[in-house]
């Protein structure tokens, strides 16, 4: 039957987060979904259509600067600020038992959210192609390069949104057409600030694997799984997952938005991961 979608504005000062959710019942398990760079909660809309999750709270915020949320009041879009805002949303909704599902940049932010969990509220973590090495920084790396060349605005609207996402990837993967819709609502300054941070945090360590985010992900002691599609993940990241003996789930034929490209398989896997 699915869950009734409710829309809420979580306001703090001159900022607000737009949140998609179902009826929140304190005391039951909560699934917190975090979107990626340039994305919005649109990428998780299928979870509301899946009746298997009707006994869970479902919370899907648009991060500050993205989707239907406001811009940052002071221009600060650091991951640390996103994490602080998420903890305030969690407190405001009076939830205390959480499964975190993060896609792409949302997987990185979820990693830092889990690492900052002092009350052991987060029970499990599903990382959907978050960055764990330096090898999967395609979009953020290109954004940083364009900014360094003084060409970011042209790159963002013409090379990324129009040429790459809509005309190239969008012709093969329907998921990219939904991404294009979210990109139209994304604030370019938020996108660029987070692209810089993604690039920095995933290239700063010495040695073969340079991702500080990946190091922290490995250190998390809660049950966690890394999900990836065979059409998008780099061989370097697959090597890292294997060498680090990290639990992983592979979705054959799926691109980066595997929860869209393989929605039925992904949400079946998510249900089993949560309840087993």
C-alpha positions in Angstrom: 0.0 0.0 0.0 2.9 2.4 0.7 3.2 5.3 3.1 1.4 8.7 2.9 4.0 11.3 2.0 4.0 14.3 4.3 5.9 17.5 3.7 7.4 19.5 6.6 9.6 22.6 6.9 12.1 22.4 9.7 13.1 26.0 10.4 16.1 27.3 12.4 16.8 31.0 12.3 16.8 32.2 8.7 17.3 28.7 7.3 14.9 25.8 6.7 15.1 22.2 5.6 12.3 20.8 3.5 11.6 17.2 4.6 9.6 14.4 3.0 8.4 11.9 5.6 5.6 9.6 6.6 3.7 9.7 9.9 6.4 9.9 12.6 5.8 7.6 15.6 8.3 8.1 18.4 9.9 4.8 19.6 9.9 2.9 16.3 12.8 2.4 13.9 13.6 5.4 11.7 15.1 5.3 8.2 17.0 8.5 7.4 17.9 9.0 3.7 20.6 11.4 2.6 20.9 12.5 -1.0 24.0 13.3 -3.1 25.8 16.2 -4.6 23.3 18.4 -6.6 20.5 16.0 -5.7 17.4 16.2 -3.5 15.1 13.8 -1.7 13.4 13.1 -5.1 15.9 10.3 -5.6 14.3 8.2 -2.7 10.6 8.7 -3.6 10.1 5.0 -4.2 10.5 4.1 -0.6 7.2 5.8 0.1 5.5 3.5 -2.4 6.8 0.3 -0.7 4.4 -1.0 1.9 7.1 -3.2 3.5 8.4 -0.1 5.3 5.1 1.0 6.7 6.2 0.1 10.2 9.3 2.4 10.0 9.5 6.2 10.2 10.8 7.5 6.9 12.7 10.8 6.8 14.1 12.3 3.6 15.5 15.8 4.0 16.7 18.1 1.3 20.0 19.4 2.6 20.5 23.2 3.0 21.2 24.6 -0.5 19.5 21.7 -2.2 16.0 20.8 -3.5 13.3 22.8 -1.8 15.4 23.8 1.2 16.7 27.3 1.8 20.2 28.6 1.0 22.6 28.8 3.9 22.1 32.0 5.9 25.9 32.6 6.1 27.1 30.7 3.0 28.5 27.8 5.1 27.8 24.5 3.4 30.5 22.4 5.1 29.7 18.7 5.9 30.1 19.6 9.5 27.2 22.1 9.2 25.0 19.5 7.4 25.7 17.0 10.2 24.8 19.5 12.9 21.6 20.3 11.2 20.7 16.6 10.8 21.2 16.0 14.5 18.8 18.9 15.2 16.2 17.5 12.9 16.6 14.1 14.6 16.1 15.7 18.0 13.2 17.8 16.8 11.4 14.7 15.5 12.0 12.9 18.7 13.6 9.8 17.2 16.3 7.7 18.7 16.8 4.5 16.7 18.1 5.1 13.2 19.1 3.3 10.0 21.0 5.7 7.8 20.9 5.3 4.0 23.3 7.7 2.2 23.7 8.0 -1.6 26.9 9.4 -3.1 27.8 12.6 -1.2 25.0 11.5 1.2 27.1 8.4 1.9 30.1 10.7 2.9 27.9 12.9 5.1 26.3 9.8 6.6 29.8 8.5 7.4 30.6 11.6 9.4 27.1 11.5 11.0 27.8 7.9 12.2 31.2 8.9 13.5 29.7 11.7 15.5 27.0 9.6 17.1 27.8 9.9 20.8 24.5 8.3 22.0 24.6 5.2 19.8 21.4 6.1 18.1 22.4 4.8 14.6 21.9 1.1 14.4 23.0 0.4 10.8 24.4 2.2 7.8 23.7 1.6 4.1 26.3 3.4 1.9 25.2 3.8 -1.7 28.3 4.6 -3.7 29.6 7.1 -1.2 33.3 8.0 -1.7 35.7 5.6 0.0 38.7 6.2 -2.3 40.0 9.0 -4.6 38.8 7.1 -7.7 35.1 8.0 -7.9 35.3 11.8 -7.8 34.3 12.4 -11.4 31.7 15.1 -11.0 33.3 16.8 -8.0 36.8 16.7 -9.6 35.4 18.3 -12.8 33.6 21.0 -10.7 36.8 21.9 -8.9 38.8 22.0 -12.1 36.2 24.3 -13.7 36.2 26.6 -10.7 40.0 26.8 -10.7 39.8 27.8 -14.4 37.2 30.4 -13.6 34.6 28.5 -15.7 32.3 27.0 -13.1 29.0 28.6 -14.1 29.4 27.6 -17.8 30.5 24.1 -16.7 27.6 23.7 -14.3 24.8 24.7 -16.6 26.1 23.7 -20.0 28.6 21.0 -19.7 27.2 19.2 -16.6 23.4 19.7 -16.6 22.8 19.9 -20.3 25.5 17.9 -22.1 26.6 15.3 -19.6 23.4 14.6 -17.5 20.6 15.3 -19.9 22.0 14.6 -23.3 24.6 11.9 -22.5 23.8 9.9 -19.4 20.1 10.7 -19.5 19.7 9.0 -22.8 20.8 5.7 -21.3 19.7 5.9 -17.7 16.3 7.3 -16.7 17.7 7.9 -13.2 19.8 10.7 -14.6 16.7 12.5 -15.9 15.5 12.7 -12.3 18.9 13.9 -11.2 18.6 16.7 -13.8 15.3 17.8 -12.3 17.0 18.1 -8.9 20.0 19.9 -10.3 17.7 22.7 -11.5 16.7 23.4 -7.9 20.2 23.1 -6.5 22.1 26.3 -5.6 25.3 26.3 -7.5 27.3 27.8 -4.6 26.2 24.8 -2.4 27.2 22.4 -5.2 30.6 24.0 -5.6 31.4 24.2 -1.9 30.5 20.6 -1.4 32.4 19.5 -4.5 35.5 21.2 -3.0 35.0 19.3 0.3 34.4 16.0 -1.4 37.6 16.4 -3.4 39.6 17.5 -0.4 38.4 14.8 2.0 38.9 12.0 -0.5 42.4 13.0 -1.7 44.2 14.1 1.4 45.9 10.9 2.8 49.3 9.6 1.6 49.6 6.2 0.1 47.6 4.1 -2.3 44.2 5.0 -1.0 43.9 8.7 -0.2 40.4 9.1 1.2 40.0 10.2 4.8 36.2 9.5 4.4 37.1 5.9 3.4 39.3 5.5 6.5 36.6 6.7 8.8 34.0 4.4 7.0 36.2 1.4 7.7 36.5 2.4 11.4 32.7 2.4 12.0 31.8 -0.5 14.2 28.0 -0.6 13.5 26.7 -3.0 10.9 27.3 -1.4 7.5 27.1 -2.3 3.8 28.5 -0.6 0.7 26.1 -0.9 -2.3 27.3 -0.2 -5.8 26.3 -0.6 -9.5 28.5 -2.3 -12.0 28.0 0.5 -14.5 29.6 3.2 -12.3 32.0 2.1 -9.6 35.7 2.3 -10.3 38.0 -0.7 -10.2 40.1 1.1 -7.6 37.2 1.4 -5.2 36.3 -2.3 -5.7 39.9 -3.2 -4.9 39.6 -1.1 -1.7 36.4 -2.8 -0.6 37.9 -6.2 -1.2 41.2 -5.5 0.5 39.4 -3.9 3.5 37.1 -6.9 3.7 34.0 -4.6 3.8 30.5 -6.0 3.3 29.2 -5.1 -0.1 26.1 -5.6 -2.3 26.5 -5.4 -6.1 23.7 -4.4 -8.4 24.5 -5.7 -11.9 23.7 -3.3 -14.7 22.9 -0.4 -12.4 24.5 3.1 -12.8 25.3 5.4 -9.9 21.6 5.9 -8.9 21.1 2.2 -8.3 18.2 2.8 -6.0 16.4 4.1 -9.2 17.9 1.9 -11.8 17.3 -1.2 -9.7 14.6 0.0 -7.4 12.9 -3.3 -6.8 16.1 -5.1 -6.0 17.5 -2.3 -3.9 14.5 -1.9 -1.6 14.2 -5.7 -1.3 17.8 -5.8 -0.2 17.3 -2.8 2.2 14.3 -4.5 3.8 16.3 -7.7 4.4 19.3 -5.7 5.7 17.2 -3.8 8.2 15.2 -6.8 9.5 17.8 -9.6 9.6 
